[in-house]
Amino acid sequence: MFSLRTGILMGLVVALVSACGGGGQVITASDALVANGELVRFAPRGVTGRIAITGSSTVYPLTLRMAREFRSAGSQAEIGVGVTGTGAGFRAFCGGAPVDLVNASRAITEAETAACRAVGREPVGFQIGIDALAVVVPQSNTFLTALSFAQLKQIFSGAVRTWAELDPRYPPVAIAIFSPGVDSGTFDFFVDHVLGGDDQGLRAVPGIVTSEDDKVLLDGIVANPYAIGYFGYAYYKAEPGKLRALTIDGGSGPVAPTQATAQSGSYPLARPLFIYSSQEILRAKPQVAAFVSYYLQFADLQIDDVGYFTAARTTTEQAKADLVALLQQSSV
């Protein structure tokens, strides 16, 4: 499994994935990627050029894995994979920055779409999997196994400051809260689904640790027996034996984050994961179209090992069909 401990590069630092594969037909037109209304399983060894990717730390491990697989298959493309958080990724992309793909742990907003259109980019998203957002405590925590949405809201809104205030059976010790930063799509999702869209209490919690780098959150939680935090399931899975994922009661009883509960939607913090580009980029840059095509065709072979879950077959087939439609439009 890909090591998140050594793999995370933050801010303006990117992971440059390059290759010097052999020959093969260079992908230069959309009809090289589509045949008979379907994506072609092509050999990417002829794909060259640069691809700039930024955005979600949640989606980052999967996209980096796919970039490495693309290289292993022979591509000569140079793929820069950065991490800024979903919101910052969309701001860069929709501000006209030289970004080709945005990793996103939430759907693009209407305001972000309008900003993209203002700079001549029509955004298009492709769902590439499902995350079961994990609410975690360190293994050294001996008293907590489950929380309801109401209790989560009490903790992360700052309504309670000690564990004993949440439940008198718990220690009278301050709750150490760790949360993704405000540019994170994970932050947006949690605020919307758990806090009813109001993030003011969370922002004001004394001593809260926030970061777009989930590795910072993970290390902080592991080090404090009275800590709690949340992030993508892959970060929990990457540290076996160090963290415990809590069962979450969204109103129908406590549910653990698993592949089955994420895919069925019974886990109340399951969410879709995306990559975004634009019609214009996919039409103008064959290397980007080729990488997206490869991603959509082969991500399901890698996603479980990375730590996320496959989407429903109908969802993945729709993503492929959407790409086919865009590529066919570009060849008219």
C-alpha positions in Angstrom: 0.0 0.0 0.0 1.2 3.5 -0.8 2.7 5.1 2.3 1.0 8.3 3.3 3.7 9.0 5.9 6.3 9.6 3.1 4.0 10.5 0.3 2.3 13.8 1.3 3.7 17.0 -0.3 1.9 20.1 0.7 1.2 23.6 -0.6 3.3 24.5 -3.6 5.4 21.4 -3.3 4.4 18.8 -5.9 5.2 15.2 -6.6 6.6 15.2 -10.1 5.9 11.9 -11.8 7.8 11.5 -15.0 8.7 8.6 -17.3 11.0 7.8 -20.1 9.1 4.9 -21.7 9.6 3.4 -25.1 7.8 4.1 -28.4 4.2 3.7 -29.4 1.7 5.9 -31.1 1.5 9.3 -29.7 -2.0 10.2 -28.5 -2.8 13.3 -30.6 -6.5 13.2 -31.2 -9.7 12.3 -29.4 -10.5 9.5 -31.9 -7.4 7.7 -30.5 -9.2 7.4 -27.2 -12.7 6.5 -28.3 -14.0 3.8 -30.6 -17.6 2.6 -31.2 -18.8 5.0 -28.5 -16.5 3.6 -25.8 -13.2 4.5 -24.2 -10.3 2.6 -25.8 -7.9 0.6 -23.6 -4.8 2.2 -25.1 -1.1 1.7 -24.3 -0.1 5.1 -22.8 3.6 4.8 -23.7 3.1 7.4 -26.5 1.5 10.0 -24.2 3.8 13.0 -23.6 3.4 16.5 -22.2 2.7 18.1 -18.8 -0.3 17.6 -16.6 -0.8 19.9 -13.5 -3.0 18.5 -10.7 -3.9 20.0 -7.3 -6.7 20.1 -4.8 -8.0 17.6 -2.2 -5.6 15.8 0.2 -8.3 13.1 0.4 -8.1 12.3 -3.3 -4.4 12.9 -3.5 -3.2 9.3 -2.7 -5.4 7.8 -5.4 -4.4 10.3 -8.0 -0.8 9.9 -7.2 -1.2 6.1 -7.5 -2.9 6.5 -10.9 -0.1 8.8 -12.1 2.5 6.2 -11.1 0.5 3.5 -12.8 0.3 5.7 -15.9 4.1 6.0 -15.8 4.6 2.3 -15.2 2.5 1.6 -18.3 5.1 3.6 -20.3 3.8 7.2 -20.5 6.3 10.0 -21.0 4.0 12.6 -19.5 5.2 14.7 -16.5 2.4 14.8 -13.9 2.7 17.3 -11.0 0.4 16.3 -8.2 0.0 18.9 -5.4 -2.1 19.3 -2.3 -3.9 22.5 -1.4 -7.4 21.4 -0.3 -10.4 21.2 -2.5 -11.5 24.8 -2.1 -8.0 26.2 -2.9 -7.8 23.8 -5.8 -11.0 25.1 -7.3 -9.9 28.7 -6.7 -6.7 28.1 -8.6 -8.5 26.2 -11.4 -11.4 28.7 -11.7 -9.0 31.6 -11.5 -7.3 30.6 -14.7 -4.2 29.2 -13.1 -2.2 26.6 -15.1 -4.1 23.7 -13.5 -5.4 20.8 -15.6 -7.2 18.7 -13.0 -8.6 19.3 -9.5 -8.8 16.5 -7.0 -12.1 17.1 -5.1 -13.7 15.6 -2.0 -16.9 17.4 -2.7 -18.8 18.6 -5.7 -18.0 22.0 -7.2 -20.3 24.8 -6.0 -22.4 27.1 -8.2 -20.2 30.0 -7.3 -17.1 28.1 -8.3 -18.7 27.0 -11.5 -19.5 30.6 -12.3 -15.9 31.6 -11.6 -14.7 28.9 -14.0 -17.0 30.0 -16.7 -15.8 33.6 -16.3 -12.3 32.6 -17.3 -13.5 30.4 -20.2 -13.5 27.1 -18.4 -16.6 24.9 -18.4 -15.9 22.5 -15.4 -16.7 18.8 -15.7 -16.5 16.3 -12.9 -16.0 12.6 -12.8 -16.7 10.5 -9.8 -13.8 8.2 -9.2 -14.8 6.5 -5.9 -16.4 6.7 -2.5 -14.9 7.7 0.9 -16.2 6.8 4.3 -15.0 9.8 6.2 -13.5 8.4 9.4 -14.0 10.0 12.8 -11.0 8.7 14.8 -9.5 8.6 18.2 -6.1 7.1 19.2 -5.9 3.5 20.2 -4.8 4.7 23.6 -8.4 6.0 24.1 -10.0 3.4 26.3 -13.5 4.9 26.8 -15.0 5.9 23.4 -16.3 3.6 20.6 -19.3 5.4 19.2 -20.8 8.9 18.8 -24.1 10.2 17.5 -24.4 13.2 15.2 -25.7 15.2 18.2 -22.6 14.3 20.2 -20.3 15.1 17.2 -22.0 18.5 16.9 -21.5 19.1 20.7 -17.8 18.3 20.3 -17.0 20.1 17.1 -19.1 23.2 17.7 -17.3 23.8 21.0 -20.5 23.3 23.1 -18.6 20.9 25.3 -15.0 21.3 26.2 -14.2 18.2 28.3 -15.0 14.6 27.8 -16.9 14.5 31.1 -19.2 17.3 29.8 -20.1 15.0 26.9 -20.7 12.0 29.2 -20.1 11.9 32.9 -18.6 8.4 32.5 -15.8 9.9 30.5 -12.6 11.5 31.9 -12.8 15.2 33.1 -10.1 16.1 30.6 -10.2 18.7 27.8 -11.1 17.4 24.4 -8.2 17.9 21.9 -9.8 18.6 18.6 -8.2 18.1 15.2 -9.9 19.2 12.0 -9.0 19.8 8.3 -8.6 23.4 7.4 -11.2 25.7 5.9 -9.8 25.1 2.3 -10.5 21.4 2.7 -13.5 19.7 1.0 -13.5 17.4 4.0 -14.1 20.4 6.3 -16.9 21.6 4.0 -18.5 18.2 4.0 -18.3 17.8 7.8 -19.7 21.2 8.5 -22.6 20.7 6.1 -23.5 17.2 7.3 -22.8 17.4 11.0 -22.8 21.1 12.0 -25.7 22.1 9.8 -23.6 24.4 7.7 -22.4 26.6 10.7 -18.7 26.5 11.2 -18.3 29.4 13.6 -18.2 27.3 16.7 -15.6 24.9 15.2 -13.4 27.8 14.1 -13.5 29.3 17.6 -12.7 26.1 19.7 -9.7 27.0 21.9 -6.6 25.0 21.0 -8.1 23.4 17.9 -5.5 22.1 15.4 -6.4 22.6 11.8 -4.5 21.7 8.7 -5.0 20.9 5.0 -2.3 18.2 5.6 -4.2 15.2 7.0 -0.8 13.7 8.0 -0.4 16.6 10.5 -3.8 15.7 12.0 -3.1 12.0 12.1 0.2 12.5 14.0 -1.4 14.9 16.4 -4.3 12.5 17.2 -2.0 9.5 17.7 0.1 11.5 20.2 -2.8 12.6 22.5 -5.0 10.0 24.2 -7.8 12.6 24.6 -7.8 13.7 20.9 -10.5 13.3 18.3 -10.5 14.3 14.6 -11.7 13.3 11.2 -10.3 12.8 7.7 -10.5 10.5 4.7 -10.6 6.7 5.3 -7.3 6.2 3.5 -5.4 8.1 6.2 -7.0 5.9 8.9 -6.2 2.7 6.9 -2.6 3.8 6.4 -1.8 3.6 10.1 -3.1 0.2 11.3 -3.0 -0.2 15.1 -2.6 3.5 15.8 -6.1 4.8 15.4 -9.7 3.6 16.0 -12.5 4.6 13.7 -15.7 5.3 15.7 -19.1 4.0 14.7 -21.4 6.9 13.9 -25.1 7.1 14.5 -26.8 9.4 12.0 -30.3 8.5 13.4 -30.6 4.8 12.4 -28.2 3.3 14.9 -24.3 3.2 15.1 -22.7 2.2 11.8 -19.0 1.5 11.2 -17.1 2.8 8.1 -16.6 -0.1 5.8 -16.8 -0.9 2.1 -20.3 -2.3 2.4 -21.7 0.6 4.4 -20.0 3.2 2.2 -21.3 1.7 -1.0 -24.8 1.3 0.4 -24.9 4.8 1.9 -25.8 3.4 5.4 -22.6 4.9 6.8 -23.8 8.5 7.4 -20.5 10.1 6.5 -20.0 8.3 3.2 -19.3 10.8 0.3 -18.3 10.7 -3.4 -14.8 11.6 -4.6 -14.1 13.4 -7.9 -11.6 14.7 -10.3 -12.5 17.8 -12.3 -11.2 19.3 -15.5 -12.9 21.4 -18.2 -14.2 20.8 -21.6 -11.6 23.2 -23.1 -8.7 21.5 -21.4 -9.8 18.0 -22.3 -10.2 19.1 -26.0 -7.0 21.1 -26.2 -4.6 18.8 -24.2 -4.7 15.2 -25.4 -2.3 14.1 -22.6 -4.9 15.3 -20.0 -7.7 13.5 -21.8 -5.6 10.3 -22.0 -4.8 10.4 -18.3 -8.4 10.9 -17.4 -9.4 8.1 -19.6 -6.8 5.8 -18.0 -7.9 6.9 -14.6 -11.6 6.1 -15.2 -10.8 2.7 -16.7 -8.3 1.5 -14.1 -8.9 3.3 -10.8 -11.1 0.5 -9.5 -8.0 -1.8 -9.6 -6.1 0.5 -7.2 -8.7 2.2 -5.1 -9.1 -0.5 -2.4 -5.4 -0.7 -1.8 -5.2 3.0 -1.5 -8.0 3.0 1.1 -11.2 4.1 -0.6 -14.1 2.2 -2.2 -15.4 1.7 -5.7 -18.5 3.6 -6.7 -21.6 1.8 -8.1 -21.0 0.4 -11.6 -23.7 2.7 -13.0 -21.7 5.6 -11.6 -18.4 4.6 -13.1 -20.0 3.8 -16.4 -21.7 7.2 -16.4 -18.3 8.9 -15.8 -16.8 7.1 -18.8 -19.8 7.9 -20.9 -19.5 11.6 -20.0 -15.8 11.6 -21.1 -16.7 9.8 -24.3 -19.3 12.5 -25.1 -16.8 15.3 -24.5 -14.1 13.7 -26.6 -16.6 13.0 -29.5 -17.7 16.7 -29.4 -14.1 17.8 -29.7 -13.6 15.8 -32.9 -16.7 17.2 -34.7 
